[in-house]
Amino acid sequence: MSEIREECGIFGIYKQGADDSYCAAMTYTGLMALQHRGQEACGIAVNNNRELSFYKGMGLVDRVFNDERINKLRGQMAIGHVMYSADGGSHSANAQPLALNYAKGSLAIAHNGSIINADELRREYEQNGAIYQTTSDVEVIAYTIARHRIAAGSIEKAVAEAMHKLKGVYSLILISPRKMVAARDPIGLRPLCIGRKADGAIVFASETCALDVVGAAFERDIEPGEIVCVEDGVVSSNRDMCGQKSHLCVFEHVYFARPDSVIEGQLVNDARRISGALLAQSAPVDADVVIGVPDSGIPAALGYAEESGVQYVEGFGKNRYAGRTFIRPDQISREEAVRLKLNPIRRYVEGKRVVMVDDSIVRGTTMGIIVNFLRNAGAKEVHLRISSPPFLHPCYYGTNVTSVDQLIFSEHTLEEVCSILGADSLAFLRFEDLHKIAPDYRSGFCEACFTGEYPIK
């Protein structure tokens, strides 16, 4: 139950010859699998023989879409998006995919990430007559691609030209009148993969779990800097911008991704269990039970229990119907909002020395409430163990933690934070152990939130 939030998830499918709602239905299913990456808004755009149509709205996927809306979205290509607004721009205009018409026809694009020089490009384009309909980075990306399209000669070449101008992190999928294009920024901070269904459909997704649910076999991860184009069912690739050191966001393994996803060769669930085991080695404690904060804290808690020999129990009941969009701070208190989601199981914690494992502490407000819940349920001791290092620096790459004053460790020591949260002890995963959590991962991590060393300035 982390306080850090990721921005969004994307999905795309190309099925040559399809003229019904097959691609839209597959995209709906894929977005349901990616719902954890964004719960504020969602959308689907399709291309049917060069005619673009779309539907999007605020809310969860199964609330925005129904059979009637899906059946109206017919075509050979579809892209979808689920959004969490990292910059507070939570309104329907910012819902994706973004669809537009320009000199070369129609274009729809779905994007995950953050463009660092978006304000600079926005001002440049405004001086040349651009009129913006959103406050989202994706509109800047779309304008940049559209401006290069005529001179470039093809949409995939326009994407390549745009990538030279865009500074930041992104995974994106777009559909033009004839092609689907997927691309990943040169440092690969946000994930993107490709798969194929038995019927020949080609699928792109933020995570492999979305491939699984639509019955697509995973083929590979899109490389950092790679542009993949699908035309007439044929896949081609441009790797001219590949070769930089990869910096996948480490929080994909710590918190963002679903545990059943495989990212760059590493099963996320295994990474979390390993982090819990490493935490048990470096921060043991005499205790009676180990519990995990749902959902991402549970695999780490299981790893901690296995390594320490302390019994693991399900310490919380979780209300899975209390989504983020349901909870409004102006209607209920933060404590009531947390209680709507989590309730300690008194029988398992009363009179016990409890180790509670979670993935991170950012502001600390939610964690303090949960500790208090355990105290009220009769826990004798509460020892906090966090399966990542302390969050010390803001993230500018598409999360909701963009200033240092949002971080509890910017003003307090470890001992002070432990006291503020009401815990008996507090320990984090050692930074030197962070690189051990993903032994099957083949590339590097972005660890700027822990170190302050940003891969893109």
FILO-961770 format. One record per residue: residue in one letter; x, y, z of N, C-alpha, C, O in turn. Coordinates in pm, whole numbers, plus 50000, padded with zeros to 5 digits. Layout:
BEGIN
AXYZXYZXYZXYZ ...
This chain:
BEGIN
M500854988050000500005000050000500885012450000500835020650092 S501695013649896502675024249887502015037749860500905038449807 E502725048449897502245061949869502805067249738502425078249696 I503685059949674504185063949545503275058149438502845046649448 R502985065949335502065061549230502715063049093503345073249063 E502555052849012503065052848876502045059348785500875060448820 E502495063748668501615071948586500625064048504499445067648503 C501015053448434500045046848347500575033948288501725030148309 G499675027148214500025014948143499465015748002498435022147979 I500145009347906499725010047766499634996147706500294986747750 F498774995147603498534982347536498214985247390497564995247359 G498664976547300498344977947160498254964447091498964955147129 I497394963346990497254950846916496974953746769496204962746736 Y497624945946682497454946946537497014933346487497724923446505 K495844932646423495324920146366494934922746222493884928546194 Q495784918546130495544921245989494224915045944493944903345972 G493434923145875492174918345821490994919345914489854917345870 A491204922446039490084923346133489204935346097489714946246072 D487894933346095486974944446069485854944946171484834951646151 D486054937746282485054937746389485674943846515486654951246506 S485104940746632485574946546757486614937846826486884939646945 Y487184928346754488174919246813489314926846880489624924346997 C489934936346808491094943546863490694951846985491434952547083 A489524958146979489054966047094488804957147214489144960847327 A488214945347191487934936047302489224931047364489314930047487 M490224927947282491514923547334492184934947414492824932547516 T492024947247365492614958647435491934960847569492604963647669 Y490624959547572489894960447700490454950247799490714953547914 T490614937847754491134927347842492554930647888492894928848006 G493384935347795494754939047831494804950347932495624950148024 L493914960247916493874971348012493414966848149493864972148251 M492504957248154492094951948284493294945948357493404947248478 A494184939348282495384933548344496354944248390497154941848481 L496294956048329497194967148363496544977448454497104988148476 Q495354974448506494614984148585495394989248705495195000548748 H496304980948760497094985048876498004997048844498455003948936 R498284999448716499195010348679498495023848670499165034148656 G497175023948676496445036548670494965034348683494385026248610 Q494335041548775492915039548801492075052148786490905052248825 E492635062748731491885075148721491125076548590490025082048588 A491705071648482491075073048351491585062148259492615055948286 C490865059848150491285049848054490685053047918489775061247907 G491195046447814490665048747681491165038547582492175031947604 I490425037247471490805028447360490585035947230489555042447212 A491555035047139491425040547004491665029446904492525020846925 V490895029446795491045019246690491155025946554490685037146534 N491795018746462491885023146324491255012546235491675000946236 N490245016546159489535007446070489655012545927488915021445885 N490615006745852490825010845714490985026045704490335032645624 R491885031245787492285045345790491275054445860491485066545865 E490215048945912489245057045986489455054946134489335043746185 L489755065646204490075065046347488825067646431488055076846402 S488625059346534487575061846631488105058346769489045050546782 F487505064146872488015061947008486925064747110485915071047081 Y487175059747230486335062947344487235062947467488095054347482 K487025072747556487795073547681486995080947785486055088247753 G487365079047911486645085648018487335083748151488315076448162 M486805090448252487355089548386486835077148455485655073748443 G487725070148528487305058548606488005045848564488875045848476 L487625034948629488205021848602487725016348468486685020448416 V488495007048414488235001848280486834995948269486114998748173 D486424987748367485124981248357483954990548385482794986848367 R484265002748430483215012648450483085021848329481995026748299 V484185024248261484155032948144483605025648022482895031547940 F483945012648009483555005047890482494994647922482454988948032 N481624992247824480664981347828480614974947689481314979247598 D479794964747673479744957547546479374966747430479944965847321 E478424975547453477984984447346479124993447298479304995347178 R479874998947391480975007847353482095000347285482695005347189 I482394988347333483434980247269483024976347128483854976947036 N481784972447107481334967846977481354978846871481394976046751 K481344991346914481415002446819482855005346774483065012446676 L483834999746845485235002246814485774990846728486264980846781 R485664992346597486024981646504487244985646423487384997246382 G488134975946400489294979046318490414969146334490354959946415 Q491454971246253492604962246250493664965546355494524957346385 M493594977546411494574981946510493864988446627492864995446608 A494354986146746493804992646864494904995246965495824987246981 I494815006647031495715009747143494875013947263493785019547247 G495385011347381494665014847502495595020447609496815018847601 H494995026847708495765033947809494985034247940493775036447940 V495685032048051495145034648184496025045148250497255044648239 M495395054848318496125066648365496045068348516494985066648577 Y497175071748573497215078448703497935091648679499055091548629 S497335102748714497925115748686498985119148787498685121548904 A500265119148743501365122048834501455136748869501975140148976 D500955145548781501145159848803499895166748854499825179048858 G498895158748893497665164748943496685168348834495595173448863 G497035165848707496165169248596495105158748575495015152848467 S494295156248676493295145548671491985151048618491115155148696 H491825151248485490565155148425490455148448289491445143548234 S489245148248236488965140048118489775144147997490065135747912 A490155156947984490925161347869492265154247860492805152447750 N492815150147974494125143647975494045128647958495075121947949 A492835123047954492705108747933493285105047796493175112647700 Q493895093347789494505088647665493795075747620493075069547697 P494015071947493494925077247392494495091147343493315094647345 L495495098847301495245111747237495065109447087495915103147024 A493975114447030493715113046888493695126746823493145136246879 L494295127846705494315140646635494385138446484494765127646436 N494015148946411494145149146265495175159746228495215170446288 Y495995156746130497015166246083497195164145934496415156945871 A498215170445876498355170845730498435157145665498005155545551 K498965147245735499145133945677498055124145720498175112145696 G497005129145783495915120345821495655120145970495775130446037 S495305108746023494975107446165496115100746241496955093946184 L496105103046371497135097546460496535095846598495845104846648 A496785084446660496395082346800497605076746874498325068346820 I497825081346996499025077647068498725075647216497945083147276 A499345065447275499265062647419500695062547473501595057047410 H500895068647588502245071347637502345068747787501405071447862 N503475063547829503775061247970505135067447999506145062947945 G505175077648085506455083648119506325098548146505255103348183 S507415105748126507455120148151508495126648062509655122348058 I508095137047990509005144347902509555156347980508815165448016 I510845156148004511485166348090511445180148025511285190248094 N511605180647893511615193647824510265196847761510205204147662 A509175191447816507845193647760507455208347761506905213347663 D507745215547870507385229747877508125237847772507555246747709 E509395234847753510185241847652509615239447512509485248947434 L509285226947480508725223947349507335229947332506975234647224 R506565229747439505225235547433505295250347395504545255047310 R506205257747460506345271947429506805274047285506325283047217 E507735265747239508225266847101507095264847001506975272346904 Y506265254647024505185251746930504085262246937503465265346836 E503845267647057502845278247071503225290546990502355297046932 Q504495293646987504955305246909504775303246760504795312746682 N504585290646720504355287446580502895283846552502565278146448 G502025287346646500605286146621499915274246683498715272546663 A500625265946757499985254146817498975258346923499215267647000 I497845251346927496815253447027496625240247101496345230047038 Y496765240547232496735228147311495365225947372494675235247414 Q494985213047375493715209047434493895202147569492915200047640 T495135198647605495405191447729496605197647799497255206547745 T496895192847918498125196447989499075184547995500025184548074 S498825174547914499585162047918500795162447826500765168847720 D501865155547867503065154347784502765147547651503455150047552 V501745138847647501495131247525501135140447409501395137047293 E500525152047437500195161247329501465167347270501545169547150 V502445169947355503735174947306504415164347220504995167647116 I504355151747263504935140847185504265140047048504935138946945 A502925140447048502175139346923502515150846828502695148646709 Y502595163046880502925174546796504335173246739504585176546623 T505245168246822506635166646776506705156546662507395158846563 I505995145446676505975135446570505325141046444505845139446334 A504165147846461503445153246345504285163446270504235163946147 R505035171646340505855181946275506975175846191507435181946095 H507415163746228508505157346154507985147846045508755143045962 R506675145246045506145134845958506355137745809506775128745736 I506085149745761506145152645618507575151345566507815144845464 A508525157645637509915157145592510495143145608511345139045529 A510045135745709510625122645737510225112145634511005103045605 G509025113345577508605104045474507815092145523507125085745444 S507895088945651507115077945709506905080645857507655088245918 I505905074545914505585076946055506685071646145506995077946247 E507285060046110508335054646196509595063346192510295064546292 K509875069346075511015078646068510715091546143511605097546202 A509445095746142509065107546219509235105146368509665114046441 V508895093046414509115089546555510595090146588510985095046694 A511425085046497512885085346520513385099646531514185102746619 E512905108546443513305122546449512825129046580513545136746642 A511595125646619511045131346742511855126946863512035134646957 M512345114546863513095109446977514395117246998514905117947110 H514925123046893516125131446908515795144546979516665150647042 K514545148846970514155161747029513545160147169513645169247251 L512925148747194512285146447323513305142247428514075132847406 K513325149147540514195145447651513315140347765512435147447813 G513565128147808512755122647915512655107647903513475101147839 V511645102247968511445087747969510065084747915509105091747945 Y509965074247835508685071147775508705057247713509715052647659 S507555050847721507195039947633505915044547565505025049847631 L505825042547435504645047447364504245037747253505065030347200 I502955038047220502405030547108501495040247032500695047347093 L501615040446900500755049046820500215041446701500805031546656 I499085046146651498525040746528498325052146429497795062646463 S498755049746306498565058946195497585052346098497085041446128 P497285058545984496325052145893496705038045850495815029945824 R497995034745842498375021445792499265013545887499475001645865 K499795019845991500835013346070500595014846220499915024046266 M501175005446295501295006746439502775007746472503584999946422 V503135017346557504525019546594504635019546747503845026046816 A505625012346798505915012246942507355016546962508235013046883 A507605024147067508965029047092509225030347241508305031947321 R510495029547274510925030447413512105040247421512955040247332 D512145048447525513195058547534514575052047543514685040347581 P515645059447508516975053447497517555047747626518495039847620 I517015051647744517535045647867516575034947922516885028448022 G515435033147858514545022247894513985022848034513875012548100 L513625034748081513175035948220511785029648241511515024048347 R510925030548140509595024348148509565011848060510105011947950 P508935001048107508974988348034508014988047915507034995447910 L508304979247819507444976847705507884963747641509074961347623 C506924955147607507254942147550506354939247431505354946047409 I506714929047356505964924947238505674909947245506504902147292 G504494906047199504104892047195503274889347071502974898446994 R502904876847052502134873046934501134862146971501454852747044 K499904863746920498854853846941498924843146833499514845146727 A498314831846861498324820846766497634824446635497944818746531 D496694834146639496004838346517496784848746438496284853946339 G498014851646481498864861046409498824875246461499634883446417 A497924878546552497844892046607499134895446682499684887246755 I499614907646663500834912546727500424921846840499584930646822 V501014919746957500574926647078501754933647145502834927947157 F501524946047189502484953547270501844956447406500634958647414 A502644956547512502084959347645503174964047740504354960847722 S502764971647841503694976047945504254964148023505414964348064 E503434953848042503864942248120503414929248055502434928947981 T504154918548083503834905548025502504900048075501894891748008 C502044904348193500764899448243499644902548146498684894848135 A499744913848075498704917447978498774908547855497744905547794 L499984904047817500094894247709499424881247750498704875047672 D499674877047874499134864447923497614864047915497034854147869 V496964874847959495504874447969494834874547832493684870247821 V495514879547728494914879347594495394867247514495074865947396 G496174858447578496614846247511497744848447412497864840847316 A498564858547434499704861247346500974855547408501194856747528 A501804849447326503084844247371504104855547373504274862747274 F504784856847484505834867047495506954864047396507424852747388 E507374874247320508504872647230509764879047286510814872747292 R509654891847328510834898447383510444912147438509354917047412 D511354918047513511214931947555511654940947441512624937947371 I510954952047423511434962247330512694968147391512714971547509 E513744969347312515014974247365514944989347392514214996447322 P515674994247491515765008747510516255015647384517285011847328 G515505025647337515855032747215515315026547088515505032146980 E514655015047097514185008046978512815013346932511965017047013 I512635013546800511345016746738510895004546660511614999746573 V509704999546689509144987746621507934992146541507044998846593 C507904988346414506814992146325506124979546274506784969846237 V504784979746272504004968846215503194974346098502394983546114 E503394968545980502664972545860502294960045781503154951845750 D501014958745749500534947045676500934933945746501204923845680 G500964934245878501284922345955502754919145965503134909146026 V503604927445905505044925245907505704934546009505424946446012 V506564928846094507234936446199508644940146155509414931646110 S508984953046169510344957746141510834965746260510034970046343 S512144967946268512714974346385513834983946347514624981246257 N513874995346417514945005146403515665005946537515075009746638 R516965002346537517745002346661518845012946658519835011846731 D518685023146576519725033446563519995040646694521115045346717 M518965041646782519145048946908519395039547025519405043947140 C519595026846997519905017347103521385018147139522185023747063 G521745012647253523145011847291523525019347416524605017047471 Q522635028447465522935035247590522725025647708522055015447694 K523315029047821523115021047941521665021447983521055032147990 S521095009748010519705008848051519525013448195520375011048280 H518385020248222518045024748356516575022048385515805031348408 L516175009448384514805006048420514515010948561515335009248652 C513345017048581512955021548715512905009548810512165000048786 V513685010048917513764998749009512424996249078512174985149126 F511565006449084510275004549148509324995849067508284991749118 E509674992848941508884982848869508934969548944507924962748957 H510114966048993510254953549068509824955149214509334945549275 V510004966849270509664968949411508154970149429507604964749525 Y507474977349337506074980749364505174981349241504074975749244 F505604988049132504674991249024504084979048955502864977948941 A504944969848911504504958948823503724948348900503874946849021 R502894940948826502204929548885503194918548914504154916848838 P503004910949022503984900649059504144889548955505184882948952 D503124887548871503214876948770503824881648640503894873848544 S504284894148633504944899248514506434895848517507044894748623 V506994894248397508434892348381508964904548307508534907448195 I509894911748368510444923848308511944921948288512684919748384 E512364922948163513784921148128514334908148186515454907848237 G513544897448178513994884248221513784881048367514044869748409 Q513304890748447513144888548591511674887748629510924897248605 L511264876448689509914875448745509794884748863510594883948957 V508814893548860508664903848963508444897649100509014902249198 N507624887249108507344880849237508624875649301508804877049422 D509514869749221510784864749276511634876149329512264874749434 A511664887449257512454898949302511974903649439512784907049525 R510674903849459510124908649587510394898649700510684902749812 R510304885949671510604875949774512084876449812512444875149929 I512944878449713514374879549741514654891749826515464891149919 S513994902849797514214915049877513824912650022514494917450113 G512734905150045512334901950182513344893150252513614894950371 A513904883450179514924874650238516174882550274516754880450381 L516594891450186517774899850214517524908850335518424911350415 L516304913650346515934922150460515984914250590516404919550693 A515574901850587515634893450707517074890950749517364889950869 Q517964889850652519374887750684520004899950749520774898750844 S519674911850697520314924050746519594930350864520194937950939 A518304927450882517524933850988516624923751058515404924951052 P517214913751125516404903851197515794909951322516254920151372 V514754903551372514114908151495513414896351560512864887751491 D513424895951694512664885651766511184888851753510724899251800 A510434879951690509014882651664508244869551661508834858751656 D506924870751664506034859151662505454856651524505264845151483 V505164867551450504564866051318505124876751223505584887351265 V505054873451095505384882850988504124884950905503444875350868 I503804897750876502674900850790503134910350681504134917350697 G502404910650570502714919550460501574929150436500404925550453 V501904941550395500874951250360500454948550215501284949250125 P499184945350192498734942350055498924954449963498744965850007 D499284952149833499524938949779501024936349763501494925149784 S501774946749726503174944649691504044940949810505144935749791 G503584943349933504354939550050504284924850084505094919850162 I503324917750027503124903750064504254894650015504754886750095 P504684895249888505804886649848507064889049930507764879549965 A507364901649962508534904750044508364899150184509334894250243 A507144899750239506894894150372507084878950371507614873350467 L506654872350264506864857950252508354854650247508804845050309 G509114862750173510554860750168511204862950303512124855650341 Y510734873050376511264875850510510974864050604511844859750678 A509734859050599509344847950687510144835350656510604828550748 E510304832150529511054820150490512504820950537513054811050586 E513114832550522514514834050558514704834350709515694829050760 S513774840650782513924842350926513394830551006513784828551121 G512504822850947511864811951020510704816251106510114808151177 V510344829151100509194834251174507924831651091507924833350969 Q506874827651158505644823751088505034835451011504944846651063 Y504614832850886503884842750807502394840650827501914829250823 V501654851450849500194850750858499594862050774500234872250749 E498354859950731497624870550660497144880550765496164878050836 G497834891550775497544900950883496444910850855495924917350946 F496074912150727495064922150690494014916150598494314908050510 G492774920450620491754918450519491744930750431491884941950480 K491584928650299491614940050206490304941050131489814931150077 N489744952950129488544955850051488984959349909489484970449887 R488814950349816489284952549680488304960849597488544962949478 Y487234965349657486264973549585486404988349619485724996849561 A487274991449714487495005349752488625010949667489735012949717 G488335013649541489355018549449489735032849481489065039549559 R490825037449421491325050949447490305061449405490165071749471 T489575058849295488625068749247487425070049340486695079949333 F487205060049426486075060549516486345069749635485425075549691 I487595071049672487945078149795488235092749766489155095949691 R487465101449824487655115749806488075122049938487345120950036 P489235128549942489725134250068488785144450128488795146450250 D487955151050046487055161050102485825154850166485055161750232 Q485625141750146484465135150203484775127450331483965127050423 I485945121450336486305113150450487745115750490488545120650410 S488085112550613489435114550661490375104350600489945094050549 R491665107350606492665097950555492575084650629492695074050568 E492375085150762492295072750838491115064350794491235052150780 E489975070750772488805063350725489035057650586488585046650555 A489755065150503490055060450368490925047950372490685038450298 V491935047950460492795036250473492005024550530492175013150487 R491135027350626490345016550688489375010450588489034998650600 L488915018050491488075012550387488805001650309488184992250259 K490115002950300490894993550221491464982150305491474970650262 L491944985450427492644975550508492024974250646491614984150707 N491954961750695491474959350830492314948250892492334937150839 P493004950951004493814940451067492954928651112491824930451158 I493494916751098492804904751146493264902351289494354897051313 R492434906351385492814906851526493344893451577494324893151652 R492724882551538493104869451591494584866451563495234859651642 Y495104871251452496474868051412497534877551469498714874251468 V497114889151520498104898951568497964902151716498904907451776 E496844899151777496614902851917497614895652009497754883452005 G498284903452090499264898152183500564893652117501394887552184 K500774896451990501934891551916502954902651890502624914551882 R504204898151878505264906951829505264905651677505574895051622 V504894916551610504604916051467505714922851387506134933951419 V506174915951282507004922251180506084925551063505494916551003 M505964938151030505124942350919506024946950804506834956050821 V505864940650687506714943550572505914951150468504804947250433 D506504962050418505914969550307507004973250209508194971350236 D506594978550093507564980949986508344993950001509504994549959 S507735004450060508415017350067507715026450167506575024050206 I508435036950207507845047850285508215060750214509395063650193 V507205068550177507445081250108507115092750203508005099150258 R505825095250221505415105850314505245100550455505455107850552 G504875088050468504765081850599503395082750663503145076150763 T502515090750607501215092850671500385080050675499815076650779 T500315073050563499535060550560500145049950650499425042750719 M501485049050650502155038850732501855040850880501615031150952 G501865053250925501555055951065500155051551103499925046651214 I499215053451011497835049251037497755034051049497065028851136 I498465026950961498415012350963499035006851091498524997351150 V500135012851135500745008751262499755010551376499635001951463 N499045021651374498055024251479496925013951474496415009751578 F496525009851353495514999351340495964986651412495184980351484 L497224982851391497744970651454497784972051606497454962551678 R498164983751655498164986151800496744984351854496544977851957 N495784990251785494404989351833493864975051825492934971451897 A494454967051737494044953051726494754944151827494544932051829 G495584950351912496204942952021497624938251997498134930452077 A498284942851890499664938751865500544943351981500474954852025 K501384934252030502254937352143503414945952099503774955552169 E504004942851985505074950751926504844951451775504264942251717 V505294962351714505204963851568506564968151516507044979051545 H507184959351438508494962051380508334963551228507904954251160 L508684975251178508534978051036509784973950960510904977250999 R509584966750850510674963050762510264966750619509214962550570 I511104974750553510774980350423511694974250317512914974350331 S511084968950210511854961050113512534969350004512834964249897 S512764982050032513564990749947514325000450037513955001950153 P515365007049986516065017050067515195029350094514135030650033 P515615038150183514835050350210514695059050085515645060850009 F513505064350065513195073149952513665087249991513025093850073 L514775091749932515425104049976515315115549878515505127149916 H514995112649752515035122949648513775122249562513215111449544 P513315133749509512125133649425512355125749296513485123549254 C511245121449236511275114849106510595123849004509485128549027 Y511265126348893510735135148788510335127248663510125133148557 Y510235114148675510075105848557508725099048548508615087948494 G507675105448602506345100148582505695094248704504775086148690 T506125098048824505435094048947504875106549013505045117648962 N504225104749126503585115949195504465121749306503955129049391 V505745118549308506635123649413507675132649346508755128149310 T507335145249329508155154249247508805165549325509405174549264 S508705165449457509375175749536509845169849668509245160549722 V510945175449719511575169749838510705171349961510815163450055 D509835181349964508995183250083507915172650097507205172450197 Q507785163849998506855152650008507485140550076506805130550099 L508765141450109509505129750159509765131250308510335141150353 I509335121350386509475122250531510935122350573511285128250676 F511825115850494513225115350531513975127950493515165129150522 S513315137450429513985150150399514155158550524514995167550528 E513355155750627513395163950749513655155850875513835161750982 H513685142450866513775134350987514815123250972515055118250862 T515405119451083516325108151086515525095151094514305095251110 L516235083951081515595070951089514905069251224513765064551231 E515585073051330515015071651464513765080351480512785076151541 E513805092451424512655101351433511475095951355510335096651401 V511735090451237510665084851157510025072851228508805071351229 C510855064551288510345053051364509405057751474508345051951495 S509795068351544508955073751651507675079851596506605077951653 I507785087251486506605093551426505585083051384504375084951400 L506065072051330505165061451283504635052751396503695045051376 G505225053951515504765046251630505225031951631504595023351694 A506325029151563506825015351555507855012751663508435022051719 D508075000051693509104996251790510484995951726511484998351794 S510544993051598511804993951524511484995851376510384992851330 L512475000951303512315003751161513615000851090514675005551132 A513544993150983514744990150904514364988950757513254984850723 F515324992650671515114992450527516074982550462517074978450522 L515764978850338516704971150258517964979550239517884991350206 R519104973450259520354980650239520544983750091520204975650005 F521084995550063521274999249923522184989249851521974986149734 E523194984249920524104974749857523404961549824523924953749744 D522244958949885521494946849855520484948849742519914939249691 L520264961449703519254964349602519544957249470518634952349404 H520814956549433521184950349305521094935149310521254928549207 K520844929549427520734915049439519314909949424519094897849414 I518324919149421516934914549423516494908949287515494901749281 A517224912049181516804907649047517964900448978518544905848884 P518304888449023519464881448967519314877748820520314875748751 D518064876848771517844873248630517734885548539517624884148418 Y517754897348599517634909648521518954912548451520024911048509 R518874916748324520054917548240520644931648226521694933248164 S519994941748282520444955448256520564963248387520614957448495 G520614976848375520804985348493519494991448541518474990748472 F519534997348659518375003548720518535018748729519655023848734 C517405025848730517375039748777517115039148927516115033548971 E518035045049005517945044949151517975059149206518345061349321 A517565068849122517685082949158516935086449286517375095149361 C515805079849311515035082849432515795079149558515475084149665 F516775070349547517595066549662518915074049666519425077149774 T519475077049549520835082649542520885097249502521865104149533 G519875102349433519915115749378520705116849250520915127849200 E521145105449194521895105549068520915102348955520535090848934 Y520525112748882519505111448780520115108248645521035115048601 P519605097848576520165094148445519895104548338520645105348240 I518815112548353518535123748265518445136048352517625136548444 K519265145848327519315157548414518075166048399517945176348465 
